[in-house]
Every structure is written in C-alpha cells, then in structure tokens.
Amino acid sequence: MSTKPVIIVCGPTASGKSGFAVRLAQRIGGEIVNADSMQVYRDLKIITARPLLKDQGNIPHHLYGVLGLADRSSAGTWRQKAIEVIETCHGAGSVPIVVGGTGFYIRTLMRGLDRMPSVPVEYRDSLNQRLLFEGAHTLHKELSAVDPELAKRLNPADGQRIVRGLEIFNFTGKRLSDWQVGETETVSPSLRFLLILISPEREALYEAIHRRFDRMIEAGAIEEVEKMLAAGPRGDYPPLRAVGVPAVRALLEGNINMDSMIDLGRRDTRRYAKRQRTWFGNQIIPDILIKTKEMESSIDKNFPDISKFLLTP
C-alpha cells in the first residue's frame, strides 16, 4: 500500500525547531503543523514563542492560536485536528511538517493513544490547588460534565480520585472510564514518519534560552500576560502554567522585582528544556539527530536523507 510522508521536527524549547521547519518547508513545498500544547492558545503569542508572521516565510502555519479562554486542548483532541490538517496538506500536494516540543503529542500522533498514560505532574498540582481552595464537590461537578460514568461511581467528597479523573481527561481528552475499558486509537497505516530531533548542546541551548527570554520581555510579554489575567481565566486554564507566566505573574502581583522575574523566567525555561531533553532522549529514536542551531548547514547535510524519505512510496 502506498503511504504518505509526514516530517516531524521536535526538540527542546529554543532549539531552533520553528526556523528549521520553515526553511525546510521552503525547499520541499511543505506546510507547518503545530505540536506545542501552549501555542495552540491565542492569548499568549509572545511568551510561548509562537512563530511571528514575519518569521513564517510565507509558509502556511496550522493549529497556532486556535483556542480561547473556554477551550481546553489535550493529546487526543490535538491528534484528531492534526490528522485532519495532515490529510488536507496531502490533498493539496504539500508535505506536512509537524513542529513542536510537546513530546506526548508527537508520540500520540506516531504511535496512537497509549493505555492509561502517565500525566505530567503540573496537571495534578494545578487540580490539587483547586481542590484545596474550591473543594471536592466543585471538581466533582466538573468531572460529571466530562465523565459522568466515573463521577457516578465516586463519592463527591473523594478529592483524590476526582482529581485523577480530571487530570486524565484534561491531558488526553479521553475519559478515565474509557481508558479503563481499553479504548485506544491506532496510527493510520497510510502515514509514514521521518523524525528529526534538534537538540543542541546544553550551554548553547541555555544561552539561546536567556537571549530569547530577554527578547520576549522587550517585545511585550509582561503586557501580554497582564491582558490575559485581566480576562479572568479559570484556574485550570493551561496557559496559566506556560513557562514564564508564573514569573511574570509574580511580578505583576508585586511579589518580586524585575530582575528576580527575569532570573526566575530564565531558570524555569532551563528546567523545562532539561525535562524535554530527558523525555526525548528516553522516549524516541530519531531518524535524524541535529546537535547544532545552524539551520541551513543542517538542512544541507541531511537533505539527501530527507529527499530519499520523500521519494519512498
């Protein structure tokens, strides 16, 4: 059976994924598909490092800034939308290039949804904070709306199990009760993937992180976060957890000064990059590994392998 190509460009934050993908798309007639769990939200363009119009190189970009305050993304819902975009790209004769640092999204696209996935700790921490301040009954009502079968089985005062049900749904877009009966979604046999991992050496990456965070502040990241907070998002709104937002929020609330905010934002971004590097190192085997931020030379060096992949039926 003939299969259709999908190129994936992944790696830690500030590694140069977006720029690499745009330059590659210009060479091969590609379109960009976002695989970053924060860049899908429209409120935070600057602090999530969403590609600016001037940096998009006249290449179509999909699934950036498509969700608002009332929306919630998950690996499952993102996967469904991404597959729809990929099919549209193929129909137009374009090569879809999936770009992002949310490893679970990428793994879900390539391998399908796993049984009962491990949920990042920040999802649980956020819900536990709400449990503390809002109470189990409030969260139980939310669970009833998204997973009524599970909610009926749980005591409305059983905060621990209620949090578990909500964290699974918030992260994957599938109900815990569905995971428990083994529902999965398999990978389409019509797709084949080329996985490119960009993972610069640590010192170069950290230097890039520092420079980029400073540029974000100069470009208006503080005002951007202030505007989002003024809109009154609920406590479970994912962009509230976006890297850099807690530091800026602490500044706006008068808890730290500007210098401390910059130090904290840089530190949090470094830690996030370290977690991403660890995840990609443990969870995937790339077809192409790039350890430099020199985009053009990296594309030139690996273009024969990319071309071979594209020409494979």
NULUMPA-932606 format. One record per residue (C-alpha): x, y, z; residue number from 1; residue in one letter; chain. Coordinates in nm, 4 decimals. Each point is the difference from the previous one (the first is absolute). Last residue first. Layout:
<rs>
(r (X,Y,Z),NUM,"a","A") ...
</rs>
This chain:
<rs>
(r (0.6370,0.5213,-0.1975),313,"p","A") (r (0.3469,0.1203,0.1061),312,"t","A") (r (0.0798,0.3281,-0.1760),311,"l","A") (r (-0.0605,0.2107,0.3105),310,"l","A") (r (0.2265,-0.2195,0.2125),309,"f","A") (r (0.2787,0.0156,-0.2569),308,"k","A") (r (-0.0317,0.3774,-0.0115),307,"s","A") (r (0.0325,0.0245,0.3780),306,"i","A") (r (0.3049,-0.2269,-0.0030),305,"d","A") (r (0.1640,0.2077,-0.2755),304,"p","A") (r (-0.0968,0.3213,0.1843),303,"f","A") (r (0.1855,-0.0882,0.3189),302,"n","A") (r (0.3179,0.2030,-0.0493),301,"k","A") (r (-0.1713,0.2829,-0.1869),300,"d","A") (r (-0.2734,0.0260,0.2646),299,"i","A") (r (0.2559,0.0114,0.2799),298,"s","A") (r (0.2095,0.2565,-0.1881),297,"s","A") (r (-0.3071,0.2214,-0.0432),296,"e","A") (r (-0.1157,-0.0310,0.3606),295,"m","A") (r (0.3166,0.0561,0.2014),294,"e","A") (r (-0.1590,-0.0602,0.3432),293,"k","A") (r (0.2136,-0.3098,0.0559),292,"t","A") (r (-0.0478,-0.3510,0.1352),291,"k","A") (r (-0.2166,-0.1448,-0.2771),290,"i","A") (r (-0.1228,-0.3588,0.0268),289,"l","A") (r (-0.1703,-0.1565,-0.3038),288,"i","A") (r (-0.2134,-0.3145,0.0113),287,"d","A") (r (-0.0678,0.0697,0.3638),286,"p","A") (r (-0.0413,-0.2716,0.2645),285,"i","A") (r (-0.2638,0.1169,0.2449),284,"i","A") (r (-0.0980,-0.0296,0.3659),283,"q","A") (r (0.3126,0.0220,0.2127),282,"n","A") (r (0.1993,0.2733,-0.1742),281,"g","A") (r (-0.3157,0.1861,-0.0973),280,"f","A") (r (-0.1144,0.0041,0.3614),279,"w","A") (r (0.3397,0.0977,0.1414),278,"t","A") (r (0.0412,0.2840,-0.2483),277,"r","A") (r (-0.3536,0.1201,0.0799),276,"q","A") (r (0.0629,-0.0074,0.3743),275,"r","A") (r (0.3224,0.1987,-0.0490),274,"k","A") (r (-0.1808,0.2524,-0.2187),273,"a","A") (r (-0.2602,0.0497,0.2731),272,"y","A") (r (0.2731,0.0534,0.2578),271,"r","A") (r (0.1693,0.2550,-0.2223),270,"r","A") (r (-0.3321,0.1785,-0.0539),269,"t","A") (r (-0.0663,0.0121,0.3739),268,"d","A") (r (0.3450,0.1462,0.0604),267,"r","A") (r (-0.0390,0.2676,-0.2674),266,"r","A") (r (-0.3371,0.1040,0.1359),265,"g","A") (r (0.1300,0.0060,0.3567),264,"l","A") (r (0.3041,0.2124,-0.0863),263,"d","A") (r (-0.2157,0.2379,-0.2046),262,"i","A") (r (-0.2558,0.0280,0.2788),261,"m","A") (r (0.2720,0.0590,0.2576),260,"s","A") (r (0.1368,0.2889,-0.2061),259,"d","A") (r (-0.3478,0.1485,-0.0452),258,"m","A") (r (-0.0972,-0.0096,0.3680),257,"n","A") (r (-0.1866,-0.2734,0.1862),256,"i","A") (r (-0.3337,-0.0413,0.1817),255,"n","A") (r (-0.1680,0.3074,-0.1453),254,"g","A") (r (-0.2896,-0.1845,-0.1640),253,"e","A") (r (0.1262,0.0971,-0.3453),252,"l","A") (r (0.3465,-0.1351,0.0812),251,"l","A") (r (-0.1374,-0.3307,0.1294),250,"a","A") (r (-0.2088,-0.0253,-0.3183),249,"r","A") (r (0.3092,0.0487,-0.2118),248,"v","A") (r (0.1735,-0.2864,0.1799),247,"a","A") (r (-0.3069,-0.2260,-0.0150),246,"p","A") (r (-0.0365,0.0751,-0.3748),245,"v","A") (r (0.3558,-0.0870,-0.0994),244,"g","A") (r (-0.0730,-0.3591,-0.0986),243,"v","A") (r (-0.3715,-0.0384,-0.0639),242,"a","A") (r (-0.1943,-0.1026,0.3111),241,"r","A") (r (-0.2601,0.2798,-0.0255),240,"l","A") (r (-0.0149,-0.0969,-0.3677),239,"p","A") (r (-0.1833,-0.3204,0.1075),238,"p","A") (r (-0.3190,0.1640,0.1400),237,"y","A") (r (-0.0735,-0.2082,0.3101),236,"d","A") (r (-0.0332,0.3016,0.2308),235,"g","A") (r (-0.2634,0.1551,-0.2201),234,"r","A") (r (0.1038,0.2932,-0.2161),233,"p","A") (r (-0.1051,0.3502,0.1068),232,"g","A") (r (0.0627,0.2152,-0.3090),231,"a","A") (r (0.2291,0.2197,0.2114),230,"a","A") (r (0.2365,-0.2955,0.0371),229,"l","A") (r (0.0398,-0.0222,-0.3780),228,"m","A") (r (0.0647,0.3734,-0.0301),227,"k","A") (r (0.2660,-0.0133,0.2714),226,"e","A") (r (0.1660,-0.2955,-0.1715),225,"v","A") (r (0.0276,0.1957,-0.3254),224,"e","A") (r (0.1161,0.3146,0.1769),223,"e","A") (r (0.2859,-0.1945,0.1569),222,"i","A") (r (0.0867,-0.1714,-0.3287),221,"a","A") (r (0.0311,0.3339,-0.1810),220,"g","A") (r (0.2793,-0.0373,-0.2562),219,"a","A") (r (0.2737,0.1047,0.2450),218,"e","A") (r (-0.1081,-0.2750,0.2399),217,"i","A") (r (0.0005,-0.2550,-0.2796),216,"m","A") (r (0.3415,0.1160,-0.1188),215,"r","A") (r (0.1427,-0.0639,0.3476),214,"d","A") (r (-0.1520,-0.3478,-0.0007),213,"f","A") (r (0.1556,-0.0670,-0.3398),212,"r","A") (r (0.3489,0.0991,0.1062),211,"r","A") (r (-0.0144,-0.2139,0.3137),210,"h","A") (r (-0.1366,-0.3040,-0.1828),209,"i","A") (r (0.2617,0.0300,-0.2746),208,"a","A") (r (0.2760,-0.0027,0.2626),207,"e","A") (r (-0.1612,-0.3049,0.1583),206,"y","A") (r (-0.0042,-0.1820,-0.3325),205,"l","A") (r (0.3625,0.0784,-0.0778),204,"a","A") (r (0.1031,-0.1186,0.3459),203,"e","A") (r (-0.2052,-0.3195,-0.0256),202,"r","A") (r (0.1130,-0.1192,-0.3400),201,"e","A") (r (-0.2659,0.0374,-0.2661),200,"p","A") (r (-0.2918,-0.2457,-0.0254),199,"s","A") (r (-0.1854,0.0063,-0.3310),198,"i","A") (r (-0.1789,-0.3319,-0.0508),197,"l","A") (r (-0.1200,-0.0855,-0.3509),196,"i","A") (r (-0.2567,-0.2797,-0.0242),195,"l","A") (r (-0.0984,-0.1169,-0.3485),194,"l","A") (r (-0.3470,-0.1498,0.0131),193,"f","A") (r (-0.2155,-0.2219,-0.2154),192,"r","A") (r (-0.3759,0.0391,-0.0351),191,"l","A") (r (-0.2579,-0.2243,-0.1716),190,"s","A") (r (0.0044,-0.2541,0.2846),189,"p","A") (r (-0.1749,0.2568,0.2221),188,"s","A") (r (0.1252,-0.0389,0.3562),187,"v","A") (r (-0.2360,-0.1649,0.2449),186,"t","A") (r (-0.2523,0.1567,0.2346),185,"e","A") (r (-0.0511,-0.1762,0.3307),184,"t","A") (r (-0.2904,-0.1004,0.2236),183,"e","A") (r (0.1141,-0.2469,0.2671),182,"g","A") (r (-0.3012,-0.0139,0.2291),181,"v","A") (r (0.1831,0.2065,0.2631),180,"q","A") (r (0.1054,0.2593,-0.2567),179,"w","A") (r (-0.3670,0.0628,-0.0778),178,"d","A") (r (-0.0874,0.0492,0.3680),177,"s","A") (r (0.2942,0.2376,0.0305),176,"l","A") (r (-0.1605,0.2155,-0.2670),175,"r","A") (r (0.1990,0.1046,-0.3034),174,"k","A") (r (0.1310,0.3500,-0.0784),173,"g","A") (r (0.3492,-0.1170,0.0916),172,"t","A") (r (0.1300,0.2497,0.2551),171,"f","A") (r (-0.3214,0.1564,0.1263),170,"n","A") (r (-0.1786,-0.3374,0.0032),169,"f","A") (r (0.2727,-0.1796,0.1948),168,"i","A") (r (0.0367,0.2914,0.2405),167,"e","A") (r (-0.3753,0.0128,0.0575),166,"l","A") (r (-0.0373,-0.3663,0.0936),165,"g","A") (r (0.3029,0.0079,0.2281),164,"r","A") (r (-0.1224,0.3178,0.1700),163,"v","A") (r (-0.3323,-0.1722,0.0726),162,"i","A") (r (0.1872,-0.2974,0.1428),161,"r","A") (r (0.1913,0.2165,0.2459),160,"q","A") (r (-0.2937,0.2254,0.0885),159,"g","A") (r (-0.2332,-0.2738,0.1177),158,"d","A") (r (-0.2698,0.2335,0.1357),157,"a","A") (r (-0.2359,-0.0495,-0.2949),156,"p","A") (r (0.0308,-0.3779,0.0636),155,"n","A") (r (0.0916,-0.1565,-0.3309),154,"l","A") (r (-0.1882,-0.2481,-0.2185),153,"r","A") (r (-0.2385,0.2602,-0.1410),152,"k","A") (r (0.2955,0.2236,-0.0908),151,"a","A") (r (0.1602,-0.2816,-0.2000),150,"l","A") (r (-0.3057,-0.0415,-0.2226),149,"e","A") (r (-0.0535,0.3750,-0.0243),148,"p","A") (r (0.3452,0.0612,-0.1527),147,"d","A") (r (0.0131,0.3534,-0.1432),146,"v","A") (r (-0.2883,0.1792,0.1744),145,"a","A") (r (0.0040,-0.2193,0.3101),144,"s","A") (r (0.3723,0.0706,0.0399),143,"l","A") (r (-0.0737,0.3723,0.0154),142,"e","A") (r (-0.2644,-0.0582,0.2663),141,"k","A") (r (0.2470,-0.2147,0.1946),140,"h","A") (r (0.2503,0.2849,-0.0142),139,"l","A") (r (-0.2441,0.2287,0.1798),138,"t","A") (r (-0.0873,-0.2717,0.2531),137,"h","A") (r (0.3677,-0.0666,0.0767),136,"a","A") (r (0.0691,0.3504,0.1290),135,"g","A") (r (0.0769,0.3384,-0.1539),134,"e","A") (r (0.3233,0.1008,0.1772),133,"f","A") (r (0.1699,-0.3330,0.0698),132,"l","A") (r (-0.1503,-0.1823,-0.2959),131,"l","A") (r (0.1046,0.2889,-0.2235),130,"r","A") (r (0.3569,-0.0392,0.1173),129,"q","A") (r (-0.0256,-0.3756,-0.0499),128,"n","A") (r (-0.1214,0.0600,-0.3539),127,"l","A") (r (0.3038,0.2127,-0.0845),126,"s","A") (r (0.2380,-0.2467,0.1609),125,"d","A") (r (-0.1548,-0.2893,-0.1902),124,"r","A") (r (0.0471,0.1680,-0.3371),123,"y","A") (r (0.3499,0.1152,0.0977),122,"e","A") (r (0.1026,-0.3577,0.0771),121,"v","A") (r (-0.0101,-0.1092,-0.3622),120,"p","A") (r (-0.2552,-0.2808,-0.0549),119,"v","A") (r (0.1202,-0.3553,-0.0676),118,"s","A") (r (-0.2222,-0.1562,-0.2610),117,"p","A") (r (-0.2786,-0.2521,0.0693),116,"m","A") (r (0.0233,-0.2110,-0.3153),115,"r","A") (r (0.1929,0.1727,-0.2732),114,"d","A") (r (-0.1569,0.2214,-0.2635),113,"l","A") (r (0.1404,-0.0522,-0.3479),112,"g","A") (r (0.3624,-0.0613,-0.0868),111,"r","A") (r (0.1088,0.2899,-0.2220),110,"m","A") (r (-0.2623,0.2600,0.0875),109,"l","A") (r (-0.0055,-0.0987,0.3678),108,"t","A") (r (0.3783,0.0153,0.0142),107,"r","A") (r (-0.0073,0.3512,-0.1409),106,"i","A") (r (-0.2643,0.1209,0.2436),105,"y","A") (r (0.1856,-0.1657,0.2884),104,"f","A") (r (0.3208,0.1740,-0.0966),103,"g","A") (r (-0.1329,0.3526,0.0144),102,"t","A") (r (0.3003,0.1730,-0.1576),101,"g","A") (r (-0.1411,0.0909,-0.3346),100,"g","A") (r (-0.0058,-0.0190,-0.3781),99,"v","A") (r (-0.1985,-0.2277,-0.2317),98,"v","A") (r (0.1086,0.0480,-0.3620),97,"i","A") (r (-0.2793,-0.0934,-0.2418),96,"p","A") (r (0.1265,-0.0407,-0.3592),95,"v","A") (r (-0.2257,0.1723,-0.2514),94,"s","A") (r (-0.1927,-0.1474,-0.2968),93,"g","A") (r (-0.3252,0.1699,0.0974),92,"a","A") (r (-0.1592,-0.3291,0.1057),91,"g","A") (r (0.3101,-0.0808,0.2014),90,"h","A") (r (-0.0331,0.3294,0.1858),89,"c","A") (r (-0.3701,-0.0633,0.0668),88,"t","A") (r (0.0811,-0.3463,0.1378),87,"e","A") (r (0.2603,0.1505,0.2311),86,"i","A") (r (-0.2490,0.2633,0.1175),85,"v","A") (r (-0.2576,-0.2669,0.0886),84,"e","A") (r (0.2690,-0.2083,0.1708),83,"i","A") (r (0.0998,0.3031,0.2072),82,"a","A") (r (-0.3584,0.0634,0.1073),81,"k","A") (r (-0.0449,-0.3553,0.1275),80,"q","A") (r (0.3391,-0.0006,0.1680),79,"r","A") (r (-0.0709,0.3298,0.1747),78,"w","A") (r (-0.3239,-0.1362,0.1433),77,"t","A") (r (0.1738,-0.3103,0.1336),76,"g","A") (r (0.3126,0.1691,0.1308),75,"a","A") (r (-0.2098,0.2579,0.1769),74,"s","A") (r (-0.1130,0.3566,-0.0584),73,"s","A") (r (-0.2511,0.1917,0.2088),72,"r","A") (r (-0.2242,0.2799,-0.1206),71,"d","A") (r (-0.1906,0.2664,0.1954),70,"a","A") (r (0.2853,0.2511,0.0005),69,"l","A") (r (0.0765,-0.0390,-0.3687),68,"g","A") (r (0.1411,-0.2572,-0.2418),67,"l","A") (r (0.1347,0.0396,-0.3561),66,"v","A") (r (0.3225,0.1858,0.0748),65,"g","A") (r (0.2136,-0.2247,-0.2192),64,"y","A") (r (-0.1647,-0.3097,-0.1454),63,"l","A") (r (0.1361,0.0486,-0.3551),62,"h","A") (r (0.2771,0.2066,-0.1601),61,"h","A") (r (0.0076,0.0582,-0.3779),60,"p","A") (r (0.3516,0.1016,-0.1185),59,"i","A") (r (0.0492,0.3606,-0.1073),58,"n","A") (r (0.3326,-0.0025,0.1875),57,"g","A") (r (-0.1664,-0.0416,0.3405),56,"q","A") (r (0.2434,0.2298,0.1805),55,"d","A") (r (-0.1734,0.3274,-0.0920),54,"k","A") (r (-0.3335,-0.1461,0.1097),53,"l","A") (r (0.1407,-0.0790,0.3441),52,"l","A") (r (0.0642,-0.3611,0.0991),51,"p","A") (r (-0.1488,-0.0676,0.3475),50,"r","A") (r (0.2683,0.0508,0.2621),49,"a","A") (r (-0.2338,-0.0927,0.2903),48,"t","A") (r (0.0739,0.3360,0.1659),47,"i","A") (r (-0.0791,0.1993,-0.3117),46,"i","A") (r (-0.3217,-0.1503,-0.1346),45,"k","A") (r (-0.1829,-0.0588,0.3252),44,"l","A") (r (-0.3758,0.0415,-0.0281),43,"d","A") (r (-0.0571,-0.2043,-0.3172),42,"r","A") (r (0.0447,-0.3476,0.1417),41,"y","A") (r (0.1441,-0.2741,-0.2257),40,"v","A") (r (0.3469,0.1308,0.0854),39,"q","A") (r (-0.0318,-0.1497,0.3467),38,"m","A") (r (-0.0210,-0.3710,-0.0917),37,"s","A") (r (0.2656,0.0283,-0.2691),36,"d","A") (r (-0.0495,-0.2308,-0.2982),35,"a","A") (r (-0.0709,0.2622,-0.2676),34,"n","A") (r (-0.0365,-0.1079,-0.3634),33,"v","A") (r (0.2220,0.1759,-0.2567),32,"i","A") (r (-0.0498,-0.0349,-0.3749),31,"e","A") (r (0.2515,-0.1364,-0.2474),30,"g","A") (r (0.1091,0.0592,-0.3570),29,"g","A") (r (0.3391,-0.1696,0.0311),28,"i","A") (r (0.2467,0.2874,0.0226),27,"r","A") (r (-0.2210,0.2615,0.1629),26,"q","A") (r (-0.1254,-0.2599,0.2472),25,"a","A") (r (0.3581,-0.0733,0.1061),24,"l","A") (r (0.0636,0.3668,0.0681),23,"r","A") (r (-0.3222,0.0263,0.1988),22,"v","A") (r (0.0747,-0.3177,0.1970),21,"a","A") (r (0.3491,0.1136,0.0963),20,"f","A") (r (-0.1317,0.3350,0.1212),19,"g","A") (r (-0.2679,-0.1670,0.2098),18,"s","A") (r (0.2290,-0.2607,0.1534),17,"k","A") (r (0.2755,0.2409,0.1061),16,"g","A") (r (0.0902,-0.1630,0.3328),15,"s","A") (r (-0.1758,0.2703,0.2030),14,"a","A") (r (-0.2284,-0.2563,0.1697),13,"t","A") (r (0.1116,-0.3607,-0.0187),12,"p","A") (r (-0.0272,-0.2154,-0.3111),11,"g","A") (r (-0.2303,-0.0963,-0.2834),10,"c","A") (r (-0.0226,0.0172,-0.3779),9,"v","A") (r (-0.2422,-0.2620,-0.1347),8,"i","A") (r (-0.0248,-0.0695,-0.3725),7,"i","A") (r (-0.3140,-0.1720,-0.1273),6,"v","A") (r (0.0114,-0.1994,-0.3228),5,"p","A") (r (-0.2882,-0.1853,-0.1672),4,"k","A") (r (-0.0219,-0.3771,-0.0392),3,"t","A") (r (-0.0627,-0.2235,-0.3006),2,"s","A") (r (-0.1290,-0.3460,0.0878),1,"m","A") 
</rs>
